[in-house]
Structure formats: structure tokens, C-alpha cells
Amino acid sequence: MLTSFRGKLAVSLAALAASLAAPSMAQAQDDDSGVSVSANAALTTDYRFRGVSLSGGDPAIQGGVDVAHDSGFYVGTWASSIDGGPDFGELELDIYGGWSGNVAEGVTVDVGLLYYAYPSGDTGADTDYWEPYASVGFNLGPAEATVGAAYAFEQDSLSGDDNLYLYTDLGLSVPNTPVSLSAHLGYTDGALAPPLLAGAADDTGLDWSLGASVSSGILEVGVAYVGVEGPAIDGFTDDTIVATITASF
């Protein structure tokens, strides 16, 4: 989509910038209400969503706020600067809500609904769309693994088509260090497939990334190699190295 979108799933550091979307956040909790509020701000050298650059290969400013309850329900919003042309404009705004919680020892489930909006487009084009999502996370000691899916059903903004995204993320915290390693593999089938966005006829494609990050206090600095299947268009679908600095509050 951004020739015609996001990710999510936006992922925390650049190592996961090809998927989803959501940076890790510090939390300030109201003990009486069970409600916690968290926020983050980030600067990345390239906003990659599922392997595709939504910032034209240029740096992007990002940030978000989450409100969560002890019951596991949450709502939040996340935004990024983009290079979306007249239709999509210069801002992506994501609004989401869902439930996340432990269903067994070391197993976490997250289900929700995400709305992608592009409020600064000036052509009146139908660009916004909905995407339900679900994932299962596994805690494996110092390592974590996640498998998930996001499905954008048929919508006018997707040219009447739908889009399925399947992914897996792996993370490893190096013991006794502030260093974390991560890997991501995603598969797209539908209107947002990287080869299709790059002008090929194939509406399926893979994206992947390998990265590392270092945390200190509220800051996290990461770097990742991001790759994507399909025609390599400079600043759009070419393989690249992405660096990100995130502050969590």
C-alpha cells in the first residue's frame, strides 16, 4: 500500500521494524485503578514496515502512548512521519485496542484490532484501513519467541482486496549485558505484498531482519539489517541497514 502501508506491525527497534509495530514502553501505574500509562519516542533512519520503506528511505520521527489495565485490556495510539505523496500525506496514525495476558506458564496471547489512518493526505483518496491481529509469545528463559498473524479484510482502501501477514520473531537477551539480539521473518499474501507494491505481478512475498540493541536507562539503541523479496527499488524495497534510538517513559 504506500504506493497505493504500514506495520506493524511496527516493531520495537529497527531489528523488528519490518513487522509491527510497537516499541517497548516504560510504565507508570496507578495502584488504585489498576491502570498503567506508557509512552515512547523514537528516531529511525528509515521507517520500514514489513520490509517496505514508508519514509522514502529517509529518517522518520515516531512515538506512541498506551493505556493498559490489570485485566489485560489495552488501548493505544502510535504515529510516524512518512513520505506518502498526495494520497497518504506525511503522517501515519495508528489506533488500536485489544487484550494481552498469560494463558499458561511462559505463554502469552495478544489479540486486538488496529486502525491505520493517514490524516494529512490532501486528495480525498480512501487510504485508511482496519487490521485484526493475534499473536502467541513463548518465554524460553533468556530467549523469547513470537508467532502471529494480521489480516486486513477486503476494503476499498486496499482496492477491494485483502491482505494476510504471518510472522515469527525471535529475541535473546545476552546474560549480564544490556545487549539483545533479534530476528524476524514475515510472509505477506495480498494487497500489501512487497513485490506487488514494487510493481511485480506477484502478490506474495517475504521480509526478514537481523538486529541487535543496547539499553541504558530509558534509552535503547538498535541496528538491523532489513531485507525484502521482490524488485529492489532504492529507498523503497531495497535491502538496507536501519538504526533506531528509542526513549521510553
C-alpha positions in Angstrom: 0.0 0.0 0.0 2.0 3.3 0.3 2.2 3.3 -3.3 -1.3 2.6 -3.3 1.3 0.6 4.3 2.1 0.2 7.5 3.4 -2.4 10.3 3.1 -3.3 12.2 3.1 -4.3 12.9 5.8 -1.6 13.9 8.1 -3.3 15.9 10.3 -2.1 18.8 13.8 -1.4 17.4 14.9 -1.5 13.9 15.5 -5.2 14.2 11.8 -5.6 14.1 11.0 -2.5 12.1 9.8 -4.7 9.1 6.8 -6.0 11.0 4.8 -4.4 13.7 4.9 -2.1 15.1 5.1 -1.3 18.6 8.2 0.0 20.6 8.7 -1.3 24.1 7.4 1.2 26.8 8.1 2.0 30.4 5.0 2.1 32.6 3.7 4.4 35.3 0.9 2.6 37.2 -2.0 3.9 39.3 -2.1 1.2 42.0 -5.7 2.1 42.9 -7.3 1.9 39.5 -5.0 -0.9 38.0 -4.4 1.4 35.0 -0.9 2.0 33.6 0.2 4.6 31.1 3.3 4.3 29.0 4.8 6.3 26.2 7.8 6.3 23.8 9.5 8.5 21.2 11.9 7.3 18.6 14.1 8.4 15.7 14.8 5.9 13.0 17.0 6.2 9.9 14.3 4.5 7.7 10.7 3.6 8.6 10.4 0.1 7.3 7.1 -1.7 7.5 7.2 -5.4 6.7 10.3 -4.7 4.6 8.9 -1.7 2.7 10.1 1.9 3.4 7.2 4.2 4.2 9.5 7.2 4.7 11.1 7.1 1.2 14.3 5.7 2.6 14.7 8.8 4.8 14.7 9.2 8.6 11.4 9.3 10.5 10.2 10.6 13.8 7.9 8.2 15.7 6.1 8.0 19.1 3.1 6.5 20.9 1.1 6.2 24.1 -0.5 3.1 25.6 -3.1 2.8 28.4 -3.4 -0.7 29.9 -5.5 -2.3 32.7 -4.5 -5.1 35.1 -7.2 -7.2 33.4 -5.1 -7.3 30.3 -7.2 -4.9 28.2 -5.4 -2.0 26.5 -5.8 0.8 24.0 -3.2 3.0 22.4 -2.0 5.1 19.5 1.2 5.3 17.6 2.3 7.8 14.9 5.2 8.2 12.4 6.2 10.6 9.8 6.1 9.2 6.3 6.6 10.1 2.7 3.3 9.1 1.3 2.7 11.5 -1.5 -0.5 13.4 -2.1 -2.8 10.5 -1.2 -1.2 9.4 2.1 0.5 12.7 3.1 3.2 13.0 5.7 1.7 11.3 8.8 0.6 7.7 9.7 -1.6 7.5 12.8 -2.4 4.0 14.2 -5.2 3.5 16.8 -5.5 0.1 18.4 -7.1 -1.9 21.3 -7.0 -5.4 22.5 -6.3 -7.9 25.3 -3.0 -9.4 26.3 -2.3 -11.9 29.1 -0.7 -15.1 30.2 -2.7 -18.3 29.3 -0.1 -20.8 30.7 3.3 -20.6 32.3 5.6 -18.8 29.8 2.9 -18.4 27.2 1.3 -15.0 26.4 -1.6 -14.3 24.0 -2.3 -10.9 22.4 -5.4 -10.2 20.3 -6.7 -6.9 19.0 -7.8 -4.6 16.3 -5.7 -1.9 14.6 -6.8 1.1 12.5 -4.4 2.7 10.1 -5.1 6.4 9.3 -3.4 8.9 7.1 -5.0 12.2 8.1 -2.6 14.5 6.2 -3.5 13.2 2.7 -5.0 16.0 0.6 -6.6 14.2 -2.4 -9.6 12.7 -0.6 -8.4 9.2 -1.6 -9.7 6.3 0.5 -6.5 5.3 2.4 -7.5 4.2 5.9 -8.0 0.5 6.8 -8.6 -2.0 9.6 -6.5 -4.9 10.6 -7.3 -7.5 13.3 -4.3 -9.2 14.7 -3.3 -12.1 17.1 0.0 -13.5 18.4 1.3 -16.1 20.8 4.5 -15.4 22.7 6.8 -18.0 24.4 9.2 -17.2 27.2 12.3 -19.5 26.8 14.5 -18.3 29.6 16.7 -15.5 28.2 15.1 -16.1 24.8 11.6 -15.2 23.6 9.7 -16.3 20.5 6.5 -15.0 19.0 4.3 -16.2 16.2 1.5 -14.1 14.9 -0.9 -13.1 12.2 -2.6 -9.9 11.0 -5.5 -10.0 8.5 -6.8 -6.9 6.7 -10.1 -8.0 5.3 -11.4 -6.7 1.9 -11.7 -2.9 2.0 -11.9 -0.1 -0.6 -8.6 1.3 0.5 -7.0 -2.0 -0.4 -8.5 -1.8 -3.9 -11.2 -4.2 -2.8 -8.6 -6.9 -1.9 -7.5 -8.3 1.4 -4.1 -9.0 3.0 -2.7 -11.7 5.3 0.5 -11.3 7.2 2.2 -14.1 9.0 5.3 -13.7 11.1 7.7 -15.0 13.7 10.0 -13.0 15.9 12.9 -14.3 18.0 14.7 -12.4 20.7 17.6 -13.1 23.0 18.9 -11.1 26.0 22.6 -11.7 26.4 23.0 -12.6 30.1 24.8 -10.0 32.3 24.8 -7.4 29.5 22.5 -4.7 28.2 22.6 -6.3 24.7 19.7 -8.0 23.0 19.7 -9.9 19.7 16.6 -10.3 17.4 15.5 -11.9 14.2 12.3 -11.6 12.2 10.7 -13.4 9.3 7.4 -12.4 7.7 5.2 -13.6 4.9 2.6 -11.4 3.1 -0.2 -12.6 0.8 -2.4 -10.0 -0.7 -2.7 -6.3 -1.5 0.3 -5.3 0.6 2.8 -7.8 -0.7 6.2 -6.2 -1.2 6.7 -7.5 -4.8 3.2 -6.2 -5.7 3.9 -2.8 -4.2 7.2 -2.7 -6.2 5.4 -3.2 -9.5 5.7 -7.0 -9.9 2.7 -9.3 -10.6 3.4 -11.5 -7.5 1.0 -10.8 -4.6 3.1 -12.8 -2.1 6.5 -12.1 -0.6 8.8 -12.5 2.4 10.6 -9.9 4.6 13.2 -10.5 7.2 15.6 -8.8 9.6 18.5 -9.5 11.9 19.5 -7.0 14.6 21.0 -6.0 17.9 20.2 -3.4 20.5 21.7 -1.9 23.7 19.6 -0.5 26.5 20.6 2.1 29.2 18.1 3.7 31.4 15.2 5.0 29.3 17.2 4.8 26.1 17.6 1.9 23.7 19.8 2.0 20.5 19.4 -0.6 17.9 20.7 -1.5 14.4 19.3 -4.1 12.0 19.7 -5.4 8.5 16.3 -5.5 6.8 15.6 -7.5 3.6 12.6 -8.0 1.4 11.6 -10.2 -1.5 10.8 -8.7 -4.9 12.2 -5.9 -7.1 14.8 -3.8 -5.3 13.7 -0.1 -5.6 16.1 2.3 -4.0 14.6 3.8 -0.8 11.5 1.6 -1.0 12.1 -2.2 -1.3 15.9 -2.4 -1.3 17.7 -4.3 1.5 19.1 -1.8 4.0 20.6 -1.2 7.4 18.3 0.7 9.8 19.4 2.3 13.1 16.9 3.4 15.7 17.1 5.2 19.1 14.1 5.0 21.4 13.2 6.7 24.7 10.6 5.1 26.8 8.7 6.8 29.6 
